[in-house]
């Protein structure tokens, strides 16, 4: 008598695109609920659980009985009515008439074990929505923690395998590793961009022509699959005919690459229909640019055809961009041509004489 106990009310309403059931929950609030002769001391509404097409809501009430005349008697929790109405999708905001769902009364024996009106004994779970949410949160935390630990284990295992294989694998010196096509194209494109910017400031000069010619030769060599000479970059400036390549993310290395590719070599590669070339149109542009730049670099005339050189520079930049883009595609018109190491140290440079 006077001891508070939990009274739980759980309801499920249907919610579909064509039909929606709306329950009048105002009468179910702890401050408005009447369960005479019991008294609702407090209560709370748990967060709704949606499991289409159903929406479940739950109230938990703290109830007590204050009347010493009920010792040894059966006290009925009164029948509870839940008012609701139906709302069809075709009806807009119009709601149907109020309907009532009546929950039967529940007998409670004060200071007794089984009421006279009971037909069986049921052990009802005391866990409500709050317990479900708590257990679901704990399960999610355990799953995330397990996934993180499994990821760490996989990383450590991969490191252990890599270290084990590294002990028996012959290490290749970093200087002898060939530069990747992407790095060579990027270096050639950067050189051409610098030359173009310098031409815009000071105009064409023999030095700028030979720098652009060196970049086109290297890009054309990689494009047709010819050998590219490479050497470690020293502290001094790059030599004529060389292009500086920077490669690596963690351990950056600087190497100098060069090639003796001529327009005739590109022409022969284009004539071979079975050659696995990435972009023939880009190589045709480089072939024409090599001809123009070779004439300007090694020709007898001391005056430059600036219009032809500007056009050759623009075509070269566009061609190298296309080749670099094609090198990113794992599958295309043939396999990507890998640059090979022709020699270390100071490679010899040969050029076209017009």
N, C-alpha and C positions, 0 to 999 in steps of 0.2 A: 504494500500500500504506500503510495507516494513515490515509489521508485520509477525512474524514467526508463522507458524501453523504446526500441526503434520500430517505427511503422514505415514500411516502404511501399510506395505506389509507383508502378511501372506501366506505361501505356505505349502502344505502338499505333501510329497513324500512317495511312497510305498516302504517298505522294508520287504521282505519275504525271507525264506531260498532258494527259487527258483528264485526270481526276485528282483532286487534292482534298484531303480531309483536314479540317481545321478544328482543333479542340479548344474549348473555352477554359483556359488554364487560370483565369483570374480567381475562380471559385476554389482552385486547388492550392492557392498560396497558403503558407503556414499561418498568416494572420487572419485568413478568411475561412479556413476549413473548420467545420463544426463536427465533432465526434462525441457528442454527449452520450454518457456521463463522463467521458474521458476529456482531458484537457491537453491541447497542443502547446507544449512549452516553447518549442523552437522548431525550426526546419530549414531545409536548404534544397534548391533545385540543382541537380547535377547537369553537367554539359551534355547536350543531346548527342546521340550516336546515330549516324546516318548509314543505313545499309539498304540502298535502293532495292525495291521501291518503298522501303519502310523508313520512318523516322521514329526513334524511340526517345522518350523523355521520362525522367525519373525524379520523384520527390522523396526526401527522407525527412520524417517527422520524429521529434522527440515527444513522446506522449506519456502521461502519467494519470493515475486515478487517485483522487482524494475523497474518500468516503469510507469510513470505517464500518459502515453497514453492509459491505459486500464481502466480508470475510467468509470463505467457505462457499461462495456462490459463483454462478456463471454470469459474467457480465459480457454483454454483446457489444462488440464494436459495430456501430450502426452501418447500415448499407450506404454506400457512397455512389453518387450519380455523377457521371462525366458527360457534359453537354458538348455536342459537336455538330457540325454541319458539313455538307458536301458542296464543293465548288468545281464545276466542270470548266474545261478550257474554252468551250464554245460560248459559255455564259458571261465571259468578261469578268467584271468585278462583282457580279450578282451572286449571292450565296443562297443556298437552299434553306429550307426550314430547319429549325433546331431539332436535333435528335438526341436521345439520351441512352447512354450505356450504363446499366446498373450493376455495380459490384455487390455481391452478396455480403451480408454481415458475417463477422468472424466472432466466434465465442471465445471468451477468455475466462479461465477458472482461477479465482483468487485463492492461493494457498491450497492448490489441488494439483493432481497429476494429469488426469484426463477428464474433459467435460463429458456430460451425459449425451450431448448431441453429436459427439464425434463418431464417425464410422470407421476411420483408420488413423494411423499415426504416420505423419509425414515429416521428414527432416528437410527443412527448407534451408538452402544456402543463405548465409548472412552477407555474402559478398555482393556489393552493388557496383554501379558504374565507376565509382572512384577506384575501387580495387582493380577493375579491368584496365583503367587508364594507367594506374601505377605499374601493374605488371607489364603492360605493353611498353611503357617507357623503359623499364629495366631490361626487357628483351632487346629493344633497339640499341641501348647503350652497350649491352653485351655483344651484340652483333657487330657494331662499329669497332669496338675494342678488339674483337677477334680478327676482323678484317685488317686493322692496322698492324697487329702483331704478326699476322700471316704475311703481310707485305714486307715487314722488316725481315722476317725469316727468309723470304724469297730473295731479297736484296743481298743479305749476308751469304746465302748459298751461292748466288751468282758471283759475288766477289771471291769466295773461296775457290770456286771452280776456275775463275779467271786467273787467280794467283797460282793455282796448281798447274794449269796449262802453260802459264808464262814461264815457269821454271824449266820446262822441257822444250819450249819453243825457241827457236833461234831468233834473237832480237835483231830487227833491221834498223840500221842507223837512220835517224830522222833525216839526215842530209840526203840519203839515197832514195828516199821515198818519192815517187813521182808526184808532181802537182796534179790535182784533179782538173778535169775540163772546166768545171764551174769556176774554180779559182783562176785559171788561165784566162777564160773569157772575161771575168770581172776585172782582172788586171789590164787586159787589152782595152776594155771599154773605158776604164779610168784614165789610161794614157791618152786615148783619143779625145776624151772630154777635156783633159788638160791642154792638149794641143789646140783644140778648137777655141778654148777660152783665151789662150795666148795669141792665137791668130787674130782674134777680135780686137786685141789691144795693140799689137805691134805689127801685124801683117805676117805674110809667109816669109820664112827664111830657110836656108838649107838645113839647119839643125832641126827645125820643126818638121820639115818634110821627111827627114830620115827617122825621126821619132814615130811619126804616123806610119811610115812604111814598116818599121820593126813591129809595131802592134798588129798591123794587118797580116804580116808574115806569120806571127805566132798563132793568131786566130785561125788563119787559113790552114796551117799545119795541123792543128787539132781537129779542124773540121773535116779534113780529108784523111785523117788517121796517120799522118807522118810523124816521125820522131821529132821531139822537141828537146833541145839541149838545155840542161839546167845546171846551175852551180850555186853554192851557198853565197848569199849576199854579204859582201864585206862592209866595212865601215865607210868606204869611199862612195862616190857617186857611181851610178850605173854607167856602163860603157855603151858606146854607140852600137845599136842593134839589139840591145838587151831590154827586157821588160821586167820590172820588179813585181813579184807576186807575194802577197801575204796570205798565209794559210794557217788554219788551226783556230780553235776557240779558246782552249785553256792555255796551251803552250804555243804561242804564236811563233812562226818561223818565217824568215824572209829568204827568198830564193830568187835568182835571176834566170830567166828563160829567154831563149832565142831560137830562131829557125831561119833556114835559108830557102823558104818556100818562094817559088816564082809563079808568075801568071801562067807559064807553060805547064808547071806541075799541076796547078788547079785545073787547067784545061784538059790535061790527060785524065785526071781523076773524074771529071765530069763526063768525059767520053766513055768511061767504063760504066755501062748500065748496071752491072752486077755489084758495083761497089756500094757498101752499106753507108750511104751518106745521110746525114740528118736533114739538111735543107739545101737542095740544089740551087734554089733561087738566091739564097743568101750567099752561097759560094760563087755564083755568077757575078753578084755585086762586088764581092771581094776581088775576083779576078780582074774586073775592069778597074777597080781602085788601085790594085797593084801595078797595073800598066801605067796609069796616070802618074802615080807617085814615083815609080822607077824612072820614068822619063824626066820628071822634075828633079830627082835626086842625082842622077848620073848622066843626064843629057848635056850636050855641048852648049845649049842656049843658057845664057845667064839670067834671062827674064822668065818669070813664072806666069803660067796661065792660071790666074787666080780663080776664074770662073770654074775651070775644070777641076782645080784642086778643092775648091769649096764643095762642088758636087761629089767628088770622090770621098771627101771627109764625111759628108752626110750619109752617103751610101754605106760607108764602112761602119759607122755607128749603128745604123739600122740593121745591117747584116750581122754584126756581133751580138746585138740584142736578140735577134732571132735564134742564133746558134746557142746562146746561153739559155734562152727559154726552152729550146728543144732538149738541152742537156738535162733539164730537170725532169723530163718525162721518162719513166723507166722503160716504156715500150713505145716505139715509133717506127720510122722508116729505117730500120736497121739498128744495130747496137751502137751505143755512143762510142766515139773514138777516144781511146785513152791516150794521153800523152806519155811517151816513154822517155827514159833518160838516155840521151845520146852521149853525155860525158859530163865530168865534174871538173871544176877549175875554171879556166877561161876558154869557152868554146870559140871556135873560129866562125866568122861571119862572112857569108858570101852574098853578093847582090847582083841584080840585073844591070847590065850596061846597055844603054840605048845609043 
